[in-house]
């Protein structure tokens, strides 16, 4: 074996475990929730239980909205005409309500982990 390759093999063996977290991050599923007319669409999002997922909040209204969920322990202000990503989980099976704090009467929803 050429001498130049002899040091690369141990390096590759040491670096292999580092690829696992990158793969795990890429495997997170993404779920889009649109804010339009001060309502969440869809208002119910079903996600896999016991897995981390990304919620992409797409605020199509011209005004800001705050995504808030006490059960998910997340709060995020999403400026008008912009998006925000919120990572949650792994979630036990169940229902996790959320609201748009600036428009609580109309902006309501739930994440359902199954």
C-alpha positions in Angstrom: 0.0 0.0 0.0 1.4 3.4 -0.9 2.5 5.4 2.2 0.2 8.3 1.4 -2.8 6.0 1.7 -1.7 4.3 4.9 -2.5 7.3 7.1 -5.9 8.0 5.4 -7.4 4.6 6.4 -7.3 5.3 10.2 -8.5 8.8 9.5 -11.5 7.5 7.6 -12.3 5.1 10.4 -12.2 7.9 13.0 -14.3 10.2 10.9 -17.0 7.7 10.1 -19.0 8.2 13.3 -19.1 11.9 12.6 -21.3 11.3 9.6 -24.1 9.8 11.7 -25.3 13.1 13.3 -25.3 14.8 9.9 -27.4 12.0 8.5 -29.7 12.2 11.6 -30.2 15.9 11.1 -31.1 15.5 7.5 -33.7 12.8 8.4 -35.9 15.2 10.4 -39.2 15.5 8.8 -40.6 19.0 8.0 -44.2 20.1 8.4 -45.4 23.5 7.0 -48.0 25.5 8.9 -49.2 28.6 7.0 -50.6 31.7 8.8 -53.2 33.3 6.6 -55.9 35.7 7.6 -54.8 35.3 11.2 -55.5 31.5 11.1 -53.2 28.5 11.0 -53.6 26.2 8.0 -53.7 23.3 8.6 -55.0 23.8 12.1 -54.1 20.2 13.0 -50.7 18.7 12.1 -50.0 15.0 12.6 -46.3 14.2 13.2 -44.6 10.9 14.0 -44.3 10.2 17.8 -40.8 9.8 19.3 -39.0 11.7 16.5 -37.6 15.2 16.2 -39.5 17.2 13.6 -39.3 20.7 12.1 -42.3 23.0 12.0 -41.9 25.6 9.3 -44.2 28.5 10.2 -45.0 30.5 6.9 -46.6 33.8 7.9 -48.3 35.1 4.7 -50.0 37.9 6.6 -48.5 41.3 6.5 -48.4 41.5 10.3 -46.3 39.6 12.8 -47.6 36.6 14.7 -46.2 34.8 17.7 -46.4 31.0 17.6 -46.8 29.9 21.2 -47.2 26.5 22.7 -46.9 25.9 26.4 -47.1 22.1 25.9 -44.3 22.2 23.3 -42.4 24.8 25.3 -41.9 27.0 22.3 -42.5 30.7 21.5 -41.4 32.3 18.3 -42.4 35.6 16.7 -42.7 35.3 13.0 -42.5 38.6 11.1 -45.1 39.4 8.4 -44.4 37.8 5.0 -41.6 35.6 6.4 -40.9 32.1 7.7 -39.5 30.6 10.9 -38.4 27.0 11.7 -39.1 25.5 15.1 -37.6 22.1 16.0 -39.7 20.0 18.4 -39.5 16.5 19.9 -39.1 13.7 20.2 -42.7 13.9 21.3 -44.6 11.3 23.2 -47.9 10.3 21.5 -50.5 13.0 22.3 -52.0 16.4 21.4 -49.9 19.6 21.8 -52.0 22.8 21.3 -50.6 26.0 19.9 -51.9 29.5 19.4 -51.0 32.7 17.6 -50.7 34.9 20.6 -51.5 38.1 18.8 -54.8 36.6 17.4 -55.7 33.9 19.9 -59.4 33.9 19.0 -58.7 32.8 15.4 -55.2 31.5 15.3 -55.4 28.1 17.1 -54.0 24.7 16.2 -52.7 21.4 17.5 -49.7 19.1 16.8 -50.8 15.5 17.1 -48.0 13.0 17.7 -48.9 9.4 16.6 
